[in-house]
Amino acid sequence: MIDVTIENFETEVIAASQTVPVLVDFWAPWCGPCKVIGPLLEKLEVAYAGRFKLVKIDSDQEQQLAGAFGIRSIPTCILLKNGQPVDGFMGALPEGQIREFLDKHLPPAELEAEEEVDELPLGEPGSADALDALRQAAESKPEDDDARFDYVRALWMAGLDDEAKVAFAPAIARAAGVRRLDSLQRVFAASEFATSQPPLPQAVAACDARIAANRRDFEARFDRARLLMAAHQYTQALDELLEILMRDKAWNEDLARKTYIAILDLIEPPKPKVAEGQIPPDDPVVASYRRRLSSVVLS
């Protein structure tokens, strides 16, 4: 990871991107989500072993560069190849979504790395084998709410939205009394809401116009959060719900808070296996947003 300024931008970004894709992370010291995504990006730069180069630009200190890229909010990441921007994303995305973004644009790993992947055991998260194992667990124990949640969540996070809804159907009657099942139901409700709206850009723009006219239009903010949830843009949805909670902690019978928790339940990955006596690490994105919720609710 390299800090870039206007002085070294040409060398570290434009020239470097002629030989390896360069991911530019626009951030600022005061930005909470920036502190979440920064360590993830640095971790991925190491994991991808030279397949891309990570640089960071302080958008406050380097306003000329931020303006040149049209940065309107942070964190924003821009990927450059051959001196030109090719794609980007905004917000503190979960690691899995960042990997998807990178894999879409980066050259394939060397043959040796590919062989190592082939030797991994079957059942990686999101794979057909993993989903089939979770399906069998849910079907063999129909009353096991944890097994049902794990299966439905995996389908949804793999982008199999319709399959997730079908798999959730046997547990609908129990959802109101089981928090994580209730969380799934809230996500599906957001999806149903989104299908009744115009395409995402227009629907979000309509919400933005309502919010611009009245920043305390919590219905508009909640609609915007639901649209983002349905589009799998979870951190952006969490940020919008926080805007409600900072102004009214108990809005609409705790609807914003319960929806916020539903998203956290959804995006929190299964705990990795660790040696006996050790505590598995928390996902940094989920941990950060839990802290932010606590600070708002307890303030």
N, C-alpha and C positions, 0 to 999 in steps of 0.2 A: 504494500500500500504506500502511495506517494502523495504528499500534499502538493497541490498544483496551484500556482499563481499565474498572473498574466505574463510574468517573466519567463517561466519555464513551460507554459502551455503548449507552445509550438513543438517543443522537443518531446515532452512527456506524453502528449495526447495525440496531436496531429501526426507527427512523424512516427511515433510508436505504433499507431493504429494501422500503418501500412504493412506491418509484419505480424501483429497480433491484435485481436479485438481489445479495445480499451473501454472499461466500464467506468463512467464518471459519476461519482456520488456527490450531489449538491446537498450540503448540510449547513447547520449553524450550531454554535455551542449551546444555545438556549432551547433547541428543539428536542423535545422528549422522544418522539418516534425516531429521530436521527440516531439517538444513543442506543436504540434497540436494533436498528438495521445495520449500523456500522460494524459491530462485532460479527454479525452473520455474514456480511460481505467479505470481511477479512478471513473468516473461517473458510468460505467457499473459494476464495482466491488460492488458499493453500491446498484445499481438496482437489481443485481442478488442475493443479500442478502445471502452471504455465499456459493453460489454454486461453486465459484472458488476463489482462492487466487491470488492476484496480487503482484508481486515483480518486482523491477527495478534493473538493473545492468548497471553501467556506463562502457561502453566497453573500454573507454580510461584508466580508473583506474584499471579495472579488465581484463586485456588482456589475462590472463591465462584462465579465464572462457569463454571469447569471443572466444578464439581459440579452446577450447574444444567443443564448439557448432558449430564451422565452420562459425562464423559470418563474412560475407563479406561486408554487407552494413547495414545501420541503418536508421530508426528503423526496428528491426526484433523482432517478438514475437514468443516464443516457448511455447507450452503447454505440461506439463508433467503430467503423471499419473503413480502411482506406481513406481516412481523413474526413469521413462523412457520418453523421448520425443515421443509424438504421432503425432504432427502436428505443423504447424506454418505458418506465413505469413510475408511478407516484405512490408514496405511502410505505409503511413498514410491512411489507408482505411477509408471510411465513416462509420458512426456508424452502419448503417443497415448491411453492410457486416461483421463487427466485430460481431454483434449479430448472424448472420447466422453461422459464424465460431464457436462461443461459443455454440450455440444451437445444433450443430452437435455432440459435444463431452461431454457436461455437463449432469449430471443426471437431471431428470425432477424436476421441482419445487414441493414443498410440495402441498398436496391436497388443502389446504386453498388458496394458491396462484393460483392454477388452477381454483378454483371456482371464484376467483376475475376476472380472465381473461374471464371466461364464461359470466360474468355480464357486460362486456364492451359493448358499443353499436356497432351494426354492422357497417361495413364500415371502418375498420382499413386499413391503407395504404397497397396496394398490395393484399388485400383480394378480393375474387370474387365479393362481394357486392360493394366494392369501385370501382373496375374496371367497373362494370356494371353501376354504377351511372355516372362515367366519360364518358362512352360510350353513355349513353342516352343524356348527356349534349352536347356532340360533335355532335350527330346525329340530335338533335332538333334544333341546331343552326349551320348549316354547314359553315357559314361564320365567326363564332366566332373563331379567330385564337388562343386565349388563351385557350378555351375549347378543341380545337383540340390538342394543345401542351400538355396540362395536361393529356389527355387520352393517347396519343402516348408515352409520357415520362413514364407514369405509367406502360404501357405494357413492354417497354424496360427495365425498372429498375426491373421489376418482372421476367426478363429472358425470356419473350415471344417475342423474337426478330422478328420472322416471322409475328406474329400478329401485332406488332408495325409497320412494314413496310406496311402492308396492310392498317392499319388504317390511315397511313400518306398519302396514295395515293391521296385522294381528295384534299389535300392542296399543292401538289407538285408545281402546277403552280404559287402559291403565295409565295413560299419559298424564292425566291431571294429578295423579298421586305420586308420580315418580319423577324427580327433578330432571334427570337427563333425558327421559322420554318426552317430558314437557318441552325441553329445549329443542328437541328435534321437531316437535309439532310447531313451535314458533318459527323455526327456519322454513318449514314447509308452508306455513301461512304467509310468510314473506314471499315465497316463490309464487304462490297463488295470486297474491296482490300484484306482483310484477307482471304476470301474464295478462292482467286486465289493463295494463298501462301501455302507453306508446313505447317505441324502442328506447333502450336505456339512455342514450344521450339526450333525447328530447324530454324524457320523463324527469331525469335529474335536473335538466335546465329549468323545467317548470317549477320544480321544488326550489331551486336556487332563486328564482324570481320572487317566489312567495317569501322566502327567508330574507331577501334583500329589502323587501317592503316592510317586514316586521321580524326582527331577529328573535322575538319570543313566540314566533309561530311554531309551536312545538309539534303540531300535527304535520307541518311541512317537513320539519327535521326528521320526524319519525318515519314519514313516507320515504324520505331520501335514504335513511338508514336501511329500510326494508328493501329498497331497490338494489342497494349495494350488496346486502346480504344475498339476495337471489342471484346476483352476478358473481358471487364468490369473492367479493372485494371486502374482506372481513375487517381489516384494520381501519379502512375508511369508514365502514359502518360503525365500528366502535368509537371512532373519533366523533362522529355525528351524535351518537347517543350520549357521549360525555358532554357535548355542548348543552344537551337538555338537562342532564343531571347537575351540571354546575349552576344552572339557573333555577331548577326545581327538582330536588332530590326524589320526591315522591310523586312526580307527575303521573297523572292518569292511573292511580292505584299501583304505582311502582312498575308501570309497563316498560319504561325505558330501562330501568335497572334489570328487570327480569330478562328482557331481550338481550341486554349486554352480557349477562351471565350465560344465556343460551349460546351466544357466539363463542364465548370462551370454552364452553363445554365441547362445542363442535370442533374448534381448531386445535385444542390441546391434543398433541399426539400421544399414543400409548407410551407408558414409561418404559425406557430401555431396561434390559436385564443387567443387573450389577452383581458384584460379588456379595456374598452373605455379610450382613452387617453394614453395608454401604447404602447410602440414600441416593436414589436415581436423580439426576439433575433435572431441574425444571426447564421447560421450554422458555427461552429468553423473551420471546414476544408475549406469550401468555402471562408470564410472571410480571412483565412490565405493565401490562394492562390491568392485571389484578391490583397492583400497587396503586395505579392511577384511580381505579374505582374506589379503593379503600380511602385514599386521601380525599376524594370528593365527598363520599358518604359520611366520613367521620369528621369532616371540617365544620 
